[in-house]
Every structure is written in C-alpha cells, then in structure tokens.
Amino acid sequence: MAAPGTKSRLFRCLKSILYALLFITISILTIATLRTFSLNVNVGFQLADWEKTNQIRFDISQRQREEVFKNFKEAIRIPTVSYSPTDINATALHEFSRLLRKAFPTVFSSSLVQHEVVADYSHLFTVQGSQPDLVPYMLLAHIDVVPASESDGWDAPPFSAKEIDNFIYGRGTLDDKECVMGILQALEYLLLKGYRPQRGFYIGLGHDEEVSGLNGALNIVRLLKQRNVQLSFLLDEGLLVVDGVMKGLDGPAALIGVSEKGSATVKLSVTSVPGHSSMPPRESSIGILAAAVKRLEDNPMPMLFGQGPERGTFEHLAHKFIFPIRFLASNLWLFAPIVGRLLALKPETNAFSRTTTAVTMFNAGVKVNVLPSVAEAYVNFRIHSAQSLQEVLDLVDSTVGDQRVKVEVVDGFDPLPVSSYSETSYGFQIIKKSILDVFPQLTVAPGICVANTDSRHFKDLVADIYRFIPIWAKAGDAQRIHGINERISKKNYEDIVGFYFTLIQNCDVKELPETHSGVHEF
C-alpha cells in the first residue's frame, strides 16, 4: 500500500497535468477564435491605392452588342472537334481561321499586331507595347472542342448556337471559344477606340488542346523559345466564378487556378493460358485483374488536404464562410485533417483532398465460352500537388501487390509548380483587380485545377501561370463542360469580353501598390 505522502504527491501531479491540459486547450481555442474573427487575407489590397491609368470604359452600342453575339454564335457553329491527336477536323479549323479574319478586321490590320499561323491551325498574335522595357504577358485559349451528339439528350443541337431563355447553347460555349472570341473581341474594340498598350503581350490560340496540345501549344512554345521570350505571367482557361457551389460560402467567389494536378494513366494487365469455359481454373485472368482494381478503389491515395494550393483557397475565403465552417477554414493549422475528411465525402470535393483514382477502361474476353488469355484495365490518377508521379506509381505497385498483375505507365507527368499568389505577385493581383473591376461583389481566392490545360507546356517561359475564366457557374453547371447542354448566358459572355477589355488595360500598371495594412490577420 502506498504511503499517504505518495498518494498526495500523485494527486498533485495529476492535478497539475489536468490544469496544464486545460490551459493549453483554452489557449488554443482562444487563438483559434481570435484568428477566426481577424483572418482576412484580402484586406491589404482592398485598401491599396492603385497606379492611375487612362482607362477606356467598356461601353458598347446596341449594334456592337449584336455584333458580339453574332461573332460568337458563328464560332460555336463551326465543329472544330478533336477526336484524337491524329484525327482533327481540319476543314472546320480552316473555316474558323477565316471567321477570325472576318470578325476582327481591326486586329488583323493593325500595325500594332503581328499575326502568325502556327502548325497550320493555331494562331499567335504579338501585340506591341509602347514601353518595351515592361515584361510582356500572354493570354491563352484553344479553338478545338470535344465531340458532341444531339442524340445524347441536348435541348438544342450542339453546334447550332441556338438561344433558349437568353442562353446560347453549343459545344465550346464554356470550353473554350468564349475565351478565344472574348479576348479578340476585347482587343478589337480597344484598338477601334485608339488604345495602344504600354505593356506588350501575346495571344496564343491552340488548335488541339483537347488531345494534349502536342502540335498547337507546343509549337507556339518552340517559336517563343527561339525568340528568347520570357513572360511576366500567363493566363489560360481554368477555374470559374462559383455561385452556390461551395457549401456554407456566403456569396459567389472567383477562383484563380495557381496550379494543375499532375496526371498518370496506368495499364494493369493479367495474362493466362486460354481455354474452354467448361474447365475453368480457380482464378481467371479477369478475376485476378478485378481483385487488383478493387484493391485500388478500396485503398484511395493518402489524404493530403492543406499541403497544396487548396489551403490558400480556404484561407482566402474563410471570412466569407458561415459558422462553424468559418472557424474550421480560419484554422487549418489545427483542423486541416477534419476539413480534408469532410471534403472527401463527395466526389466533387474529394479531388481537393488527395490524388484521385479513376478506373476508366476494362477490356477482356472475345467469346462467352472462351477463357480470355489477356485482361486489361486502365486507371487514371490526377496527382495532388504534394505528391509526385513516382510516389503515386510506388503506391500503385504496393496496393496491387500481385506479381501476376503487370503494371505499366501509359503516360504521366508531375503536378505543375504552384504560381505565386501573394500581395507582391503581379500577375495574380492584376487578374484579381480585373475581376473585381467587373464583378465587385465577388471574393477572389487561389485554387487548383483538377483538369489539365495547354498552359502546362509554357512552364519554361514563365514562372507564374494562372487559370481562370469569368464564367458564372451555379450548381450543376460544371457538369455541362464536356457534357450535355453546354451553354452560356448572353450577359455572361458580354461580361467575359468586358473582363478581357479591362484586364488588357490593367496590365499597363507598372508596379503593384503598397498595401495600407500589412497586419491583417492574427
């Protein structure tokens, strides 16, 4: 039996530990609460004084407005479909080139603009600036679209550009002819108003982005490399304005993609001796392969939420979330694992949390009474910024864990570098300012693209690549991209032209302003 003095000392020790734990808990909760009410990474630039430039207002006549929609509809009606790297609609691409020359005569005739056709169907515009010491930037878009068939259930033929309730329907309205036509339409009107940019820039229009951009974008890159071009920043398609899409977010938000996930396509195959189905072995090639695929689905890649750009997304939006999400988003240093697990509950948000695993093809068998000699499956991984291609492949090998299953890499690449989005990041802040000039009601945040764009080919020419289209997306609209009933409202398309009209002028700002408040979070 312990002596009374020993019991007393033990009690005092336990009491001290409990008090210490209580103190630590109260301290952590106090810090988290203060941070919840003080974190607003947007304050500094909301108060900053920007360099004044002679801005031309985006004020178009009714005749010009009708011209904007007429040009856009003509672009949608041309079926510039890419089926594969070796199967593109060359006839449609030539027709599209003729449309550009007809729709934007000032762009093609201006002494400030040099136009070049690249790889037969892509286009490169070089717009001369009045101050050559200012580092140029680039606007990127693509002409081609994915296939579409009216029999899939479209409300309007996918290449009709038909208007229904002030929406223009058609393949390419969201991906990516709204950018192609919007950029050039903005430049056309600026030139007509006598605008001459101080900072020069490039416009690149690829013709095969939907099949990896290996001819269009890559040849534009080669041409710019030969000329030793370096860019201050590049803006391509990517993330959108989300409205009612993120649960608990008070109001719409514009997400600027600062990186893209990597990608890997892996082929799994099992080979066995063929035979008659009347004398099957205990395990067939299909059964062995199916078990391996099931193991990949049952054992997803590790949760990595908070270790990539998605952390910046939630911290920039934290002050706009309702409670208790605001408390969690403001304190990812403490709650990142919890937020990550909540996001993982839904496929559309799970992509923020980890490298995703998608079984996309399964091939085996030639006849109902013949045991197949080969069974194959293809699995596509979209790689989180905190992982590498090699790390994913190592995890695939260990998860499959069966030497009878051959694992081959069809293609793949690492995640793209994360572009800067701090208060000193010229490209990010200029894009952000342009968004708020056109849509002052928005909150702007960095984000990550879960799909891939032509911009990845330009990483040797520029450190900061951004991916954003001012498309207003409500719940369900993102599924229209590459899906059924792709459409855009007429107002939204006009706003897109206005956004590029504003962005081009904002890029004449030579330096970013100093923020009025360097201390804006606890």
Sequence and secondary structure as in RCSB ss.txt:
>XXXX:A:sequence
MAAPGTKSRLFRCLKSILYALLFITISILTIATLRTFSLNVNVGFQLADWEKTNQIRFDISQRQREEVFKNFKEA
IRIPTVSYSPTDINATALHEFSRLLRKAFPTVFSSSLVQHEVVADYSHLFTVQGSQPDLVPYMLLAHIDVVPASE
SDGWDAPPFSAKEIDNFIYGRGTLDDKECVMGILQALEYLLLKGYRPQRGFYIGLGHDEEVSGLNGALNIVRLLK
QRNVQLSFLLDEGLLVVDGVMKGLDGPAALIGVSEKGSATVKLSVTSVPGHSSMPPRESSIGILAAAVKRLEDNP
MPMLFGQGPERGTFEHLAHKFIFPIRFLASNLWLFAPIVGRLLALKPETNAFSRTTTAVTMFNAGVKVNVLPSVA
EAYVNFRIHSAQSLQEVLDLVDSTVGDQRVKVEVVDGFDPLPVSSYSETSYGFQIIKKSILDVFPQLTVAPGICV
ANTDSRHFKDLVADIYRFIPIWAKAGDAQRIHGINERISKKNYEDIVGFYFTLIQNCDVKELPETHSGVHEF
>XXXX:A:secstr
   HHHHHHHHHHHHHHHHHHHHHHHHHHHHHHHHHHH  TTHHHHH              HHHHHHHHHHHHHH
HHS  BEEETTEE HHHHHHHHHHHHHH HHHHH TTEEEEEETTTEEEEEE  S TTS  EEEEEE  B    G
GGT SS TTS  EETTEEESTTTTTTHHHHHHHHHHHHHHHHTT   SS EEEEEES GGGT TTHHHHHHHHHH
HTT   S EEEEEEEEEES STTBSS EEEEEEEE EEEEEEEEEE   EETTS  SS HHHHHHHHHHHHHHS 
    TTSSTHHHHHHHHGGGB TTHHHHHTTHHHHHHHHHHHHTTSHHHHTTTS EEEEEEEEE SSTTEE SEE
EEEEEEEE TTS HHHHHHHHHHHH  TTSEEEEEEEE        STT HHHHHHHHHHHHH TT EEEEEEES
S  GGGGGTTT S EEEEEEEEEETTGGGGTTSSS EEEHHHHHHHHHHHHHHHHHTT  S    S S    
